[in-house]
Amino acid sequence: MNSQAIAGAVPDQSIDVTAEICPMTFVHVRLALDRLPAAAKLAVLLRGDEARRNVPRTAIEQGHQLLSREDHSDGTTLLVIQKKG
């Protein structure tokens, strides 16, 4: 995954969870967010309708901010999440 500017948000770290299924997609996202400092940005590449719905919703419920979402023609989605704080 490329860490260049994504919709104006340069991520501090990126993870690819396209091989995972829910609920493991968010488990990996949460672990990555836990390792980042407050206000850091995490780029997440995921696949599937369930992950596309649940990862952003759960991140927001936990107080993080969804900065951008890009749905790609190959069925993947790229999210940039800013850690709370």
Phi and psi restraints in degrees (value plus and minus 20) as a CYANA .aco file:
   2 ASN   PHI    -104.4   -64.4
   2 ASN   PSI     114.6   154.6
   3 SER   PHI    -121.7   -81.7
   3 SER   PSI       4.3    44.3
   4 GLN   PHI     -95.0   -55.0
   4 GLN   PSI     156.0   196.0
   5 ALA   PHI     -76.8   -36.8
   5 ALA   PSI     108.4   148.4
   6 ILE   PHI    -138.0   -98.0
   6 ILE   PSI      89.2   129.2
   7 ALA   PHI      29.9    69.9
   7 ALA   PSI      20.5    60.5
   8 GLY   PHI      63.4   103.4
   8 GLY   PSI     -18.8    21.2
   9 ALA   PHI    -136.7   -96.7
   9 ALA   PSI      89.0   129.0
  10 VAL   PHI    -105.1   -65.1
  10 VAL   PSI      94.9   134.9
  11 PRO   PHI     -92.6   -52.6
  11 PRO   PSI     129.2   169.2
  12 ASP   PHI    -103.4   -63.4
  12 ASP   PSI     -45.3    -5.3
  13 GLN   PHI    -172.8  -132.8
  13 GLN   PSI     138.1   178.1
  14 SER   PHI    -158.6  -118.6
  14 SER   PSI     127.8   167.8
  15 ILE   PHI    -155.3  -115.3
  15 ILE   PSI     133.2   173.2
  16 ASP   PHI    -137.9   -97.9
  16 ASP   PSI      92.6   132.6
  17 VAL   PHI    -134.7   -94.7
  17 VAL   PSI       6.2    46.2
  18 THR   PHI     -84.8   -44.8
  18 THR   PSI     -43.2    -3.2
  19 ALA   PHI    -107.7   -67.7
  19 ALA   PSI     -24.3    15.7
  20 GLU   PHI    -118.5   -78.5
  20 GLU   PSI     138.0   178.0
  21 ILE   PHI    -140.4  -100.4
  21 ILE   PSI     137.9   177.9
  22 CYS   PHI     -83.3   -43.3
  22 CYS   PSI     121.2   161.2
  23 PRO   PHI    -110.7   -70.7
  23 PRO   PSI     -17.2    22.8
  24 MET   PHI     -85.3   -45.3
  24 MET   PSI     -45.1    -5.1
  25 THR   PHI     -77.9   -37.9
  25 THR   PSI     -69.2   -29.2
  26 PHE   PHI     -94.4   -54.4
  26 PHE   PSI     -48.2    -8.2
  27 VAL   PHI     -77.7   -37.7
  27 VAL   PSI     -65.7   -25.7
  28 HIS   PHI     -86.2   -46.2
  28 HIS   PSI     -60.0   -20.0
  29 VAL   PHI     -84.0   -44.0
  29 VAL   PSI     -64.5   -24.5
  30 ARG   PHI     -83.7   -43.7
  30 ARG   PSI     -62.0   -22.0
  31 LEU   PHI     -81.6   -41.6
  31 LEU   PSI     -61.1   -21.1
  32 ALA   PHI     -85.2   -45.2
  32 ALA   PSI     -62.9   -22.9
  33 LEU   PHI     -84.1   -44.1
  33 LEU   PSI     -59.5   -19.5
  34 ASP   PHI     -80.4   -40.4
  34 ASP   PSI     -51.2   -11.2
  35 ARG   PHI    -102.7   -62.7
  35 ARG   PSI     -31.6     8.4
  36 LEU   PHI    -110.9   -70.9
  36 LEU   PSI     132.5   172.5
  37 PRO   PHI     -92.5   -52.5
  37 PRO   PSI     143.3   183.3
  38 ALA   PHI     -74.2   -34.2
  38 ALA   PSI     120.7   160.7
  39 ALA   PHI      51.1    91.1
  39 ALA   PSI     -14.5    25.5
  40 ALA   PHI     -92.7   -52.7
  40 ALA   PSI     138.3   178.3
  41 LYS   PHI    -130.3   -90.3
  41 LYS   PSI     115.4   155.4
  42 LEU   PHI    -139.9   -99.9
  42 LEU   PSI     103.7   143.7
  43 ALA   PHI    -111.2   -71.2
  43 ALA   PSI     111.7   151.7
  44 VAL   PHI    -146.1  -106.1
  44 VAL   PSI     102.3   142.3
  45 LEU   PHI    -121.3   -81.3
  45 LEU   PSI     102.9   142.9
  46 LEU   PHI    -156.3  -116.3
  46 LEU   PSI     150.0   190.0
  47 ARG   PHI    -161.1  -121.1
  47 ARG   PSI     122.6   162.6
  48 GLY   PHI      87.2   127.2
  48 GLY   PSI     126.5   166.5
  49 ASP   PHI     -83.7   -43.7
  49 ASP   PSI     -60.8   -20.8
  50 GLU   PHI     -84.5   -44.5
  50 GLU   PSI     -66.3   -26.3
  51 ALA   PHI     -84.4   -44.4
  51 ALA   PSI     -58.9   -18.9
  52 ARG   PHI     -80.9   -40.9
  52 ARG   PSI     -54.4   -14.4
  53 ARG   PHI    -103.2   -63.2
  53 ARG   PSI     -66.7   -26.7
  54 ASN   PHI     -99.7   -59.7
  54 ASN   PSI     -58.3   -18.3
  55 VAL   PHI     -82.7   -42.7
  55 VAL   PSI     -71.7   -31.7
  56 PRO   PHI     -83.1   -43.1
  56 PRO   PSI     -62.0   -22.0
  57 ARG   PHI     -81.1   -41.1
  57 ARG   PSI     -66.8   -26.8
  58 THR   PHI     -87.0   -47.0
  58 THR   PSI     -59.1   -19.1
  59 ALA   PHI     -81.1   -41.1
  59 ALA   PSI     -64.6   -24.6
  60 ILE   PHI     -85.1   -45.1
  60 ILE   PSI     -62.1   -22.1
  61 GLU   PHI     -79.7   -39.7
  61 GLU   PSI     -50.0   -10.0
  62 GLN   PHI    -108.0   -68.0
  62 GLN   PSI     -14.9    25.1
  63 GLY   PHI      77.9   117.9
  63 GLY   PSI     -18.8    21.2
  64 HIS   PHI    -103.6   -63.6
  64 HIS   PSI     148.6   188.6
  65 GLN   PHI    -137.5   -97.5
  65 GLN   PSI     111.9   151.9
  66 LEU   PHI    -105.2   -65.2
  66 LEU   PSI      92.5   132.5
  67 LEU   PHI    -106.7   -66.7
  67 LEU   PSI     -56.1   -16.1
  68 SER   PHI    -178.2  -138.2
  68 SER   PSI     139.1   179.1
  69 ARG   PHI    -165.2  -125.2
  69 ARG   PSI     106.1   146.1
  70 GLU   PHI    -145.5  -105.5
  70 GLU   PSI      96.5   136.5
  71 ASP   PHI    -110.2   -70.2
  71 ASP   PSI     106.9   146.9
  72 HIS   PHI    -123.3   -83.3
  72 HIS   PSI     136.3   176.3
  73 SER   PHI     -86.4   -46.4
  73 SER   PSI     -38.2     1.8
  74 ASP   PHI    -105.3   -65.3
  74 ASP   PSI     -13.6    26.4
  75 GLY   PHI      71.0   111.0
  75 GLY   PSI     -19.8    20.2
  76 THR   PHI    -114.3   -74.3
  76 THR   PSI     141.4   181.4
  77 THR   PHI    -151.5  -111.5
  77 THR   PSI     117.2   157.2
  78 LEU   PHI    -130.7   -90.7
  78 LEU   PSI      99.9   139.9
  79 LEU   PHI    -130.4   -90.4
  79 LEU   PSI     127.7   167.7
  80 VAL   PHI    -141.0  -101.0
  80 VAL   PSI      99.2   139.2
  81 ILE   PHI    -134.5   -94.5
  81 ILE   PSI     111.9   151.9
  82 GLN   PHI    -119.7   -79.7
  82 GLN   PSI     107.3   147.3
  83 LYS   PHI     -86.7   -46.7
  83 LYS   PSI     121.5   161.5
  84 LYS   PHI     -80.9   -40.9
  84 LYS   PSI     136.8   176.8
